[in-house]
Amino acid sequence: MTTIYEPSNPLIVQSDHTILVEVDSPRYKEARNVLVRFAELVKSPEHVHTYRITPLSIWNACAAGILADEITGALCRFSKYAVPAHVLVEVGDFASRYGRLRLLLGPKGLILSADKETLAEEIVHNKLCIDLLSDRLSATEFLIKPADRGKIKQALIKVGFPAEDLAGYIEGERANFAVRKITLSGEPFKLRPYQKEAAEIFYAGGSAYGGAGVIVLPCGAGKTIVGISCMDQLQTSTLILTTNVTAIRQWKTELLDKTTLAEENIGEYSGACKEIKQITIATYQIMTYRPDKEGEFPHLTLFNDHNWGLIIYDEVHMLPAPVFQVTAGLQARRRLGMTATLVREDGKEDDVFALIGPKKMDVPWKEMENQGWIAKARCCEIRMPLPEDLQMPYAVADKRKKFRISSENPAKQHVVRHIMALHQDKQILLIGMYIDQLKELADQFDIPLITGSTSQIKRDALYRDFKEGKITILAVSKVANFAVDLPDASVAIQISGTFGSRQEEAQRLGRILRPKSGENRAHFYSLVTRDTVEQDFALKRQLFLCEQGYEYNIKDADSFIGRYL
């Protein structure tokens, strides 16, 4: 059947695998919702967004069950011009590479099997792979040492042929518990449909086709509940790795509230406490601690100090390099990664794919919003000029200092005051990167402040008071970016961010997306100094918001304030 290319279609597919998307097209939203399943957003100015198809984006799509024909069909269906023939061919080629190599468990041990002898020859002559192939069993099969299971997967994805790992898992020590129908707090408890689907996709009936992969869900969508459901299906001893002690406590609270696990079954492994129990929750920070820069990481032994049947990597996009290295040797244990965004600032998305597993599920944020599972968010960037007395210091500063001067623009204080007055009946988070700036604002507006130096006891108390409504405005530094559950926060004011971090933008927006009673609406404000490097970096951060389908309004500070006077 001949494809009819409509001039009103939003896509222009280019020969270099980039895709231009016209935002003003009537079919933009429909096309974007399909495109994000197999392409990566590169940039998003006002009218034309740019996506790119990569081998990894196609492999993740394949792992999620999307066929090559669906991808090429979508490109043709939404394109305004003929799609370059070689792009369609190469999409098919990328897709066909996934699964041509398989890791299997045979009578002689762990086997790497190729679908053709020519591919086997290509692998055996590749310098990244040759030292990891123990013995050639046949024209298409190689024996692999169990300890090299992760390393060979890392090597193969870099060669361009990701291996499908079907070698199975160690069952681990049993951990018998049940999920409650009524929580300890007296509330009915039932999995949401997408949480149930995510857990079932990961579990895959207990077969080797499941048991390793990443679930991508928005902040506030209940990723912890997905983790608990996976634990329930496996009934095995579990190691949970998360970002900080606050997150440890939240995991423990949820496990006690929603399962029959008792306090003595759940251990905390952190700087303050070293418990190893059936269910153990540890921080990435303690796992990567070492006494000196050249020394060993003493706590990485936790991975092997117990017979874990499941390892959960909370906020997997934060996985540090030493944990990657250990995870390469843990491929016989089931691994669940959870995150709101797979964007990594270090570009190691392929290592997440190889060592934790492919993306198994990725629900668009706007889809969750439309179903009422997360709050409807309005995103607004407010720009203001740099005061005249700072313009010369800014002009002569290096780029890093320029960023700090523009980020700490004192003109932001007036805008903060106005936003707080505008939302005085809401619970507000004031979020920033620079501690001195946060302290100044906290002192000026008499707001409690949480930073990295705030004791855990005080943090817990302030988070609790905020949840209970005893305080309505809380200032937080980067320590609150991850795994902090503040369900009633509905306004976030970002006064400074970490350069162009899309990852951070996702987490900060996520702080206010927990579903709320009433209008179920959240407001995310980003304060930016106009015509500075801060504005340049803000454009990079907003990529994430555009990728998820949020409208990103840009306002001038004077007109924004004047509108509400």
C-alpha positions in Angstrom: 0.0 0.0 0.0 1.3 3.4 -1.0 1.9 5.8 1.9 0.2 9.2 1.5 2.3 12.0 3.1 0.1 14.8 4.4 1.5 18.4 4.5 -0.2 18.8 7.9 1.8 16.0 9.4 4.3 17.1 12.1 7.4 15.0 11.3 10.3 15.6 9.0 12.5 12.5 9.1 16.1 13.3 8.0 18.8 11.1 6.6 21.0 11.4 9.7 18.4 9.7 11.9 17.2 13.0 13.4 13.5 13.8 13.3 12.1 17.4 13.2 8.7 17.8 14.9 6.5 20.8 14.2 4.9 21.7 17.5 2.1 23.7 15.9 0.8 20.7 13.9 -2.6 19.5 14.9 -1.2 15.9 15.1 1.8 17.0 17.2 0.6 15.4 20.5 -0.4 12.2 18.9 2.9 11.9 17.1 5.0 12.8 20.1 3.3 10.2 22.3 4.4 7.5 19.7 7.8 9.0 19.0 9.0 9.0 22.7 8.7 5.2 22.7 11.7 4.8 20.3 13.5 8.1 19.9 15.4 10.5 22.1 14.6 14.2 22.4 17.7 16.3 21.5 16.5 19.9 21.7 13.2 21.7 22.0 13.0 25.3 21.0 9.6 26.9 20.6 8.3 25.7 17.3 10.4 22.7 16.1 11.7 19.9 18.3 14.5 17.6 17.3 14.5 13.8 18.2 17.2 11.3 17.3 16.9 7.5 16.6 19.8 5.6 18.1 20.5 1.9 18.3 19.9 2.1 22.1 16.6 3.8 21.7 15.5 1.1 19.2 16.8 -1.7 21.5 14.9 -0.4 24.5 11.8 -0.2 22.3 12.3 -3.8 21.2 12.8 -4.9 24.8 9.4 -3.3 25.6 7.8 -5.4 22.9 7.6 -2.7 20.1 8.2 -4.2 16.7 10.3 -2.7 13.9 7.3 -2.5 11.7 5.5 -0.4 14.3 8.3 2.0 14.4 8.7 2.4 10.6 4.9 2.5 10.3 4.7 5.4 12.8 7.5 7.3 11.0 5.6 7.0 7.7 2.2 7.8 9.2 3.2 11.1 10.8 5.8 12.3 8.3 5.0 15.1 5.9 7.5 14.0 3.3 8.8 10.6 2.2 11.0 9.0 4.9 14.5 8.3 3.6 14.5 4.7 2.5 17.8 3.9 4.3 16.4 5.2 7.6 13.6 2.6 7.4 16.2 -0.1 6.5 18.5 0.9 9.4 15.6 0.9 11.9 14.9 -2.6 10.9 18.7 -3.4 11.1 19.0 -2.0 14.6 15.9 -3.9 15.7 17.1 -7.2 14.2 20.4 -7.0 16.2 18.5 -7.3 19.5 18.4 -11.0 20.4 20.7 -12.3 17.7 23.0 -13.2 20.6 21.7 -15.0 23.6 23.1 -16.1 27.0 21.7 -19.5 27.9 22.4 -22.0 30.6 23.4 -25.4 29.1 24.8 -28.7 30.4 28.4 -27.3 30.3 27.5 -24.0 31.9 26.9 -20.4 30.7 26.7 -20.3 26.9 26.8 -17.4 24.5 24.9 -18.4 21.4 24.8 -16.6 18.0 22.1 -17.1 15.4 24.7 -17.3 12.6 28.3 -18.5 12.3 29.3 -15.2 10.6 28.1 -13.3 13.7 30.0 -15.7 15.9 33.2 -15.0 13.9 32.6 -11.3 14.2 32.4 -11.6 18.0 35.4 -13.9 18.3 37.6 -11.4 16.3 36.5 -8.4 18.4 39.1 -7.2 20.9 36.5 -6.2 23.4 35.1 -9.8 23.5 37.9 -12.2 22.8 39.2 -12.4 26.4 35.7 -13.1 27.7 35.1 -16.1 25.5 36.4 -19.1 27.5 35.9 -21.9 25.0 34.3 -22.4 21.6 31.8 -25.2 21.9 30.6 -25.1 18.3 30.4 -22.8 15.3 27.9 -20.6 17.0 28.4 -21.2 20.7 30.9 -20.1 23.3 31.4 -21.0 27.0 31.4 -17.9 29.3 32.6 -17.8 32.9 29.7 -17.0 35.2 31.8 -14.1 36.7 32.1 -12.6 33.2 28.3 -12.6 32.4 28.0 -8.9 33.0 31.2 -8.0 31.3 30.3 -9.8 28.1 27.0 -8.0 28.0 28.8 -4.7 28.4 31.2 -5.6 25.6 28.5 -6.8 23.2 26.3 -3.7 23.5 29.4 -1.6 22.6 30.0 -3.9 19.6 26.4 -3.2 18.5 24.8 -6.6 19.3 23.1 -6.5 22.7 22.8 -10.0 24.1 19.4 -11.2 25.4 20.1 -12.9 28.7 18.0 -16.0 29.2 20.4 -17.8 31.5 18.1 -17.5 34.6 18.7 -16.5 38.2 19.6 -17.7 41.6 16.4 -18.0 43.6 17.9 -16.5 46.8 16.8 -17.0 50.4 13.0 -17.2 50.9 11.3 -14.2 52.5 7.7 -15.1 53.2 5.2 -12.2 53.5 1.9 -11.0 52.1 0.6 -7.6 50.8 -2.1 -6.2 53.0 -5.6 -5.4 51.6 -6.0 -2.9 54.4 -2.9 -0.9 55.4 -1.7 -0.6 59.0 -2.9 3.0 58.8 -6.4 1.6 58.1 -6.7 2.6 54.4 -7.8 0.1 51.6 -4.8 -0.9 49.5 -4.9 -2.0 45.9 -2.4 -1.7 43.1 -3.2 0.8 40.4 -3.5 -0.8 36.9 -0.1 0.4 35.6 1.6 -0.7 38.9 0.2 -4.2 38.5 1.2 -4.2 34.8 4.8 -3.0 35.6 5.3 -5.7 38.2 3.9 -8.4 35.9 6.1 -7.3 33.0 9.1 -7.5 35.3 8.2 -10.9 36.8 7.2 -12.5 33.5 5.7 -15.5 35.3 9.0 -16.2 37.0 10.7 -17.0 33.7 14.1 -16.0 32.4 12.3 -13.5 30.1 11.7 -11.4 33.2 13.7 -10.7 36.3 16.0 -7.9 34.9 15.0 -4.5 33.6 14.1 -0.9 34.3 10.6 0.5 35.0 10.3 4.2 34.2 7.4 6.0 35.9 6.9 9.6 37.0 7.7 10.8 40.4 4.6 10.5 42.6 3.3 7.5 40.6 4.2 5.0 43.3 7.4 3.3 42.0 7.9 2.0 45.6 4.6 0.1 45.3 5.8 -1.5 42.1 9.0 -2.6 43.9 6.8 -4.1 46.7 4.7 -5.9 44.2 7.8 -7.4 42.5 9.0 -8.5 46.0 5.6 -10.1 46.7 5.7 -12.1 43.5 9.2 -13.4 44.1 9.0 -13.9 47.9 12.7 -13.7 48.2 15.4 -11.9 50.2 15.8 -8.4 48.8 18.5 -5.7 48.8 17.2 -2.3 48.1 19.6 0.5 47.1 18.4 4.1 47.3 19.7 7.6 47.5 19.7 8.7 51.1 18.6 7.9 54.7 15.3 9.7 54.2 14.5 7.3 51.4 15.5 4.3 53.5 13.0 5.4 56.1 10.3 5.9 53.5 10.8 2.5 52.0 10.7 0.9 55.5 7.5 2.8 56.4 5.8 1.7 53.1 6.9 -2.0 53.7 5.6 -2.0 57.2 2.4 -0.3 56.3 1.5 -2.3 53.2 3.0 -5.8 53.9 3.1 -8.3 56.7 6.8 -7.8 57.1 7.8 -7.1 60.7 10.2 -4.5 62.0 12.8 -7.2 62.7 12.7 -8.4 59.1 13.8 -5.1 57.6 17.4 -3.8 58.0 18.9 -0.4 57.5 22.5 -0.3 56.1 23.7 3.3 56.3 26.4 5.4 57.9 24.6 5.2 61.2 23.5 1.6 61.1 24.8 -1.7 59.6 21.9 -4.3 59.7 21.7 -7.2 57.3 18.3 -8.8 57.3 15.9 -10.5 54.9 15.0 -7.2 53.5 17.9 -4.7 53.7 17.8 -1.1 52.5 21.1 0.7 51.8 22.2 4.0 50.4 24.4 4.4 47.4 26.6 6.7 49.5 27.5 4.0 52.0 28.1 1.5 49.2 30.7 3.8 47.6 32.4 4.9 50.8 36.1 4.2 51.1 38.6 5.5 53.7 40.9 7.0 51.0 40.9 7.6 47.3 43.1 4.6 46.5 41.5 2.2 49.0 38.9 -0.5 48.6 35.2 0.0 48.9 34.6 -2.0 52.2 30.8 -2.0 52.0 30.5 -3.4 48.5 30.8 -6.8 50.2 27.1 -6.4 51.2 26.2 -7.6 47.7 27.7 -11.0 48.5 27.2 -11.2 52.3 23.7 -12.5 51.9 21.9 -14.8 49.4 19.8 -12.1 47.7 17.1 -13.2 45.3 16.4 -9.6 44.1 18.3 -6.3 44.1 16.3 -3.2 43.6 18.1 -0.1 42.3 15.9 2.9 43.3 16.6 6.0 41.2 18.8 3.8 38.9 19.9 6.8 36.9 22.0 7.7 39.9 23.9 4.4 40.0 27.5 5.2 40.8 30.4 3.7 38.9 31.6 1.3 41.7 28.1 -0.2 42.0 28.1 -0.7 38.2 31.3 -2.7 38.6 29.9 -4.9 41.3 26.6 -5.3 39.4 28.6 -6.8 36.5 29.2 -9.8 38.7 25.6 -10.1 40.0 23.9 -11.1 36.7 22.6 -14.3 38.3 20.5 -12.3 40.7 17.2 -10.6 39.6 17.7 -6.9 39.2 15.0 -4.2 39.1 15.8 -0.6 38.2 13.3 2.2 38.9 13.5 5.8 37.8 11.6 8.8 36.6 14.0 9.3 33.8 16.7 7.2 32.2 18.8 10.3 31.3 22.2 10.0 32.8 24.5 13.0 32.9 27.5 10.6 32.4 26.1 9.0 29.2 26.1 5.5 30.7 22.6 4.5 29.6 24.1 1.6 27.7 25.6 0.2 30.9 22.2 0.4 32.6 20.8 -1.5 29.7 23.5 -4.2 29.8 23.9 -4.6 33.6 20.5 -3.8 35.1 18.4 -4.6 32.1 16.5 -3.0 29.2 13.6 -0.6 29.8 10.6 -2.7 30.3 7.9 0.0 30.8 7.9 3.8 30.3 4.6 5.5 30.9 4.5 9.2 29.6 3.9 11.7 32.4 1.1 13.4 30.6 -0.7 10.1 30.1 -0.5 9.6 33.9 -1.7 13.1 34.4 -4.7 12.7 32.1 -5.7 9.6 34.1 -5.5 11.5 37.4 -2.6 9.4 38.9 -0.4 12.5 39.2 -1.1 16.2 39.5 -1.6 18.4 36.5 1.5 20.6 36.3 1.9 24.1 35.0 5.5 24.9 34.2 6.6 28.5 34.0 10.1 30.0 33.5 10.3 33.6 34.8 13.1 35.7 33.4 14.6 38.8 34.9 17.6 41.1 34.1 20.9 41.0 36.0 21.2 44.2 38.2 23.4 46.8 36.8 26.0 46.6 39.6 26.6 42.9 38.7 26.9 43.3 35.0 30.6 44.1 34.9 31.6 41.3 37.4 29.6 39.0 35.2 31.2 40.2 32.0 34.8 39.5 33.3 34.0 36.2 35.0 34.8 32.7 33.7 31.9 30.5 32.7 31.4 28.7 36.0 31.5 32.0 37.9 29.1 33.5 35.4 26.7 30.7 36.1 26.9 31.4 39.9 26.5 35.2 39.5 23.4 34.8 37.3 22.0 32.0 39.5 22.3 34.1 42.7 20.7 37.2 41.1 19.2 39.1 44.0 16.3 40.2 41.8 14.9 36.7 42.3 14.0 37.6 45.9 11.2 39.9 44.8 9.8 37.2 42.4 9.9 34.6 45.2 8.0 36.9 47.5 5.3 37.4 44.9 4.9 33.7 44.0 4.6 32.9 47.7 1.9 35.5 48.1 0.1 34.2 45.0 0.0 30.7 46.4 -0.3 31.5 50.1 -2.9 28.8 50.6 -0.6 26.1 49.2 2.4 24.1 50.4 5.5 25.5 48.8 9.0 24.1 48.2 11.8 26.6 47.6 14.6 24.7 45.8 18.1 25.8 45.0 21.7 24.8 44.3 23.7 27.4 46.2 23.5 27.2 50.0 24.3 30.9 50.7 21.5 31.9 48.4 19.1 29.5 50.2 20.2 30.7 53.6 19.7 34.3 52.6 16.1 33.7 51.4 15.3 31.4 54.3 16.4 34.1 56.8 14.6 36.9 54.9 11.3 35.0 54.7 11.7 33.0 58.0 11.6 29.7 56.2 13.0 26.4 57.6 15.9 25.1 55.5 17.3 21.6 54.8 20.8 21.2 53.4 23.4 18.5 53.3 24.6 19.6 56.7 21.2 19.3 58.4 21.1 16.4 60.8 19.0 13.4 59.8 16.9 13.9 63.0 16.2 17.5 62.1 15.4 16.6 58.4 12.9 14.0 59.5 11.3 16.4 61.9 11.0 19.2 59.2 9.6 16.7 56.6 7.1 15.5 59.1 6.0 19.0 60.1 5.6 19.9 56.4 3.6 16.7 55.7 1.3 17.5 58.7 0.9 21.1 57.6 2.6 22.7 60.6 4.9 24.5 58.2 3.7 25.5 54.7 7.0 26.6 53.1 10.2 24.7 53.1 13.6 25.6 51.6 15.7 22.6 50.3 19.0 22.1 48.6 19.9 19.2 46.3 19.5 16.8 49.1 15.7 16.8 48.5 16.0 16.1 44.8 15.4 12.4 45.3 13.0 10.0 47.0 11.5 12.6 49.4 7.8 12.0 49.8 6.0 15.3 50.4 2.5 14.5 49.0 0.9 17.9 49.7 3.6 20.0 48.1 1.9 21.7 45.1 4.2 24.6 44.3 7.9 24.4 43.6 10.1 27.5 43.1 13.4 26.6 41.5 15.7 29.6 42.2 18.9 27.8 40.9 19.6 24.5 39.1 22.6 22.3 38.3 23.7 23.6 35.0 21.8 21.8 32.2 20.7 18.7 34.2 17.5 17.2 32.7 17.7 14.6 35.3 17.4 17.1 38.1 14.6 19.0 36.4 12.6 15.7 36.3 13.2 15.1 40.0 12.4 18.7 41.1 9.1 18.7 39.2 8.5 15.3 40.7 8.5 16.7 44.2 5.1 18.3 43.6 3.3 15.6 41.4 1.8 13.4 44.1 -2.0 13.4 43.4 -3.9 15.9 45.4 -7.5 16.2 46.5 -9.6 19.0 44.8 -8.2 20.5 41.6 -5.2 18.1 41.6 -2.9 20.9 40.2 0.7 21.7 40.7 2.8 24.7 39.8 6.5 24.6 38.9 8.4 27.9 38.6 12.0 28.3 37.4 13.6 31.6 38.0 16.2 32.5 35.4 18.5 35.5 34.7 17.8 36.7 31.2 20.7 36.8 28.5 23.1 34.9 30.7 24.6 31.4 30.8 21.9 30.5 33.3 19.3 31.0 30.5 21.4 28.8 28.2 21.5 26.0 30.7 17.8 26.4 31.5 17.0 25.6 27.8 18.8 22.3 28.3 17.0 21.5 31.5 13.6 22.2 30.0 14.3 19.4 27.4 12.9 17.0 29.9 9.7 18.9 30.4 9.1 19.2 26.7 9.9 15.5 26.2 7.1 14.6 28.6 4.7 16.9 26.8 4.5 19.8 29.3 3.8 23.3 28.0 6.7 25.5 29.1 5.6 29.1 29.4 8.2 31.8 29.6 7.3 35.1 31.3 9.1 38.4 31.9 9.3 39.0 35.7 7.9 42.5 35.5 4.9 41.5 33.4 4.3 38.4 35.5 4.2 40.4 38.7 2.2 43.2 37.2 -0.4 40.8 36.0 -1.3 39.9 39.5 -1.0 43.3 41.2 
